[in-house]
Amino acid sequence: MKRIRSFLAFWYDFVVGDDWRVAAGVAAALAVTWLVTRSGGAGWWILPVAVALLLPLSLWRAIRSR
């Protein structure tokens, strides 16, 4: 059980890292991309736009907190 807990803790720390908002934003962007492509649209542009929005917001929060 300890190995499973350590494995899950590693993945949580790897995915979420320092800012859970970025991880939630990327998960939401992946879900929206999946929905758009599933409905027949071109969803290739959603993830780059999400990263372009999430990265500056994350950096702004990190700089502001110092």
The 8 nearest C-alpha neighbors of each residue, nearest first, counted from 0:
[[1, 3, 2, 4, 5, 6, 7, 8],
 [0, 2, 4, 3, 5, 6, 7, 8],
 [3, 1, 5, 4, 0, 6, 7, 8],
 [2, 4, 6, 0, 5, 1, 7, 8],
 [3, 5, 1, 7, 2, 6, 8, 0],
 [6, 4, 8, 2, 3, 7, 1, 9],
 [5, 7, 3, 9, 4, 8, 2, 10],
 [6, 8, 10, 4, 9, 5, 11, 3],
 [9, 7, 5, 11, 6, 10, 4, 12],
 [10, 8, 6, 12, 7, 11, 13, 5],
 [9, 11, 13, 7, 12, 8, 14, 6],
 [12, 10, 8, 14, 13, 9, 15, 7],
 [11, 13, 16, 9, 15, 10, 14, 8],
 [14, 12, 10, 11, 16, 15, 9, 8],
 [15, 13, 11, 12, 16, 10, 22, 9],
 [14, 16, 19, 22, 12, 11, 13, 18],
 [17, 15, 12, 13, 14, 18, 19, 11],
 [16, 18, 15, 19, 12, 21, 20, 13],
 [19, 17, 20, 21, 16, 15, 22, 57],
 [18, 20, 22, 15, 21, 23, 17, 16],
 [21, 19, 23, 18, 22, 24, 15, 57],
 [22, 20, 24, 23, 19, 18, 25, 53],
 [21, 23, 19, 25, 15, 24, 20, 26],
 [24, 22, 26, 20, 21, 25, 27, 19],
 [25, 23, 21, 27, 26, 22, 20, 28],
 [24, 26, 28, 22, 27, 23, 29, 21],
 [25, 27, 23, 29, 24, 28, 22, 30],
 [26, 28, 24, 30, 25, 29, 23, 31],
 [29, 27, 25, 31, 30, 26, 46, 32],
 [30, 28, 32, 26, 27, 31, 25, 33],
 [29, 31, 27, 33, 28, 32, 34, 26],
 [32, 30, 34, 28, 33, 29, 35, 27],
 [33, 31, 29, 42, 35, 30, 34, 28],
 [32, 34, 30, 36, 31, 35, 37, 29],
 [35, 33, 31, 37, 32, 36, 30, 38],
 [36, 34, 32, 40, 38, 37, 33, 42],
 [37, 35, 40, 39, 33, 38, 42, 34],
 [36, 38, 34, 39, 35, 33, 40, 32],
 [39, 37, 35, 36, 40, 34, 33, 41],
 [40, 38, 36, 37, 35, 41, 42, 34],
 [41, 39, 36, 35, 38, 42, 37, 34],
 [40, 42, 43, 36, 35, 39, 44, 32],
 [41, 43, 32, 36, 44, 35, 45, 40],
 [42, 44, 45, 41, 46, 32, 47, 36],
 [43, 45, 42, 47, 46, 48, 41, 32],
 [46, 44, 48, 47, 42, 43, 32, 49],
 [45, 47, 49, 48, 44, 28, 50, 43],
 [48, 46, 50, 49, 45, 44, 51, 43],
 [49, 47, 51, 45, 46, 50, 52, 44],
 [48, 50, 46, 52, 51, 47, 53, 45],
 [51, 49, 53, 47, 52, 48, 54, 46],
 [50, 52, 48, 49, 53, 54, 47, 55],
 [53, 51, 49, 50, 54, 55, 48, 56],
 [54, 52, 50, 56, 55, 51, 49, 57],
 [53, 55, 57, 56, 50, 52, 51, 58],
 [56, 54, 58, 57, 53, 59, 52, 51],
 [57, 55, 59, 53, 54, 58, 60, 52],
 [56, 58, 54, 60, 55, 59, 53, 61],
 [59, 57, 55, 61, 60, 56, 62, 54],
 [58, 60, 56, 62, 57, 61, 55, 63],
 [61, 59, 63, 57, 58, 62, 64, 56],
 [62, 60, 58, 64, 59, 63, 57, 65],
 [63, 61, 59, 64, 60, 65, 58, 57],
 [62, 64, 60, 65, 61, 59, 58, 57],
 [63, 65, 61, 62, 60, 59, 58, 57],
 [64, 63, 62, 61, 60, 59, 58, 57]]
